Amino acid sequence: MEKRFTSASVTNVGDDSGSIEGGSTPSRSLLKECMALLHGMEEIPAAAYTKAVNKLASDPIIKEVFVDMPASRMRDWVLNL
């Protein structure tokens, strides 16, 4: 399955499950929450930020784990991807 990223949307090519496209879905809302938390972190290197965005956009369980992490662990997770 191939994923294409376009302007904060994820489209799963060849698979309709879990696609995040226009509209408000629980998955999209959770991704927005993850992105807000990620943006609130200071001084995250570009490479770590990109890895975190890719991981959060592609894995629904990671999104849930990420929003429940304490802030210090969240930053550690991002920096150790």
N, C-alpha and C positions, 0 to 999 in steps of 0.2 A: 504494500500500500504506500502510495506516495503522498506527501503532504506539501501543500503549497501555501506559503504565507503571503497574504496581501492585506495591507493596511489594517492590522490588528485582527484579521480574520484567519481562521484555519479552515481549509477545505480539504477534506479527505477525498482523494481521487480514487475511484474504484471501490469505495466503501461508504455507505451512508451512515454508519453508526458513529456517533460522537462528533459529528461535524459541528463546528461553531461558525455560524454564519449570521447574517442580519437577524434582528429580533432579540428578544430577551428570553434566554433559556437559563436554567439553573447553572449549567456548565459555564455559560458566558458570564454570568454574574459572579461566579466563583473565580473565574480567570481575572475579571476586573478587580476583584478584591485582592487577589495575589499581586497583580500589577501595582495596585496602590501601595501595598506593603513593600514591594520591591523598590518603588520610586521613593519611598520614605527613608530608605537606607542611604547613608552618606558614604561617599567615596568607594563605590563598587567599581572595580576595573571593568572596562568594556567587554573583555573576553568572558568574565564571570557573569556579567549581566546577560549577555547573549545566550550563554549556556543555560542560565536560569529560565529565561523566557522560553527557550525551546523546550526545556524539560516540563515547565508548567503548562505550556500549550498542548503538549502531547500526552500527558498522563493525568487522568482524572483523580487517581488516588493521591498522587504527589500534591495536587492542588489542595486537597483536604488536609493532608499532613502539614503542608506549608502554613496554612492559615492558623493552625493550632499550635505551631511552634512558638516557644518564647523568643522574643526579639533577638537575644544574643545567639541562640542556636540557629535562628533563621539566617543571620548574617554569616555564621560559620558554614552553614550548608551551602549558601551561594558561593562563598569563597573557595570551597573545597570540591566544586563540581569538576 
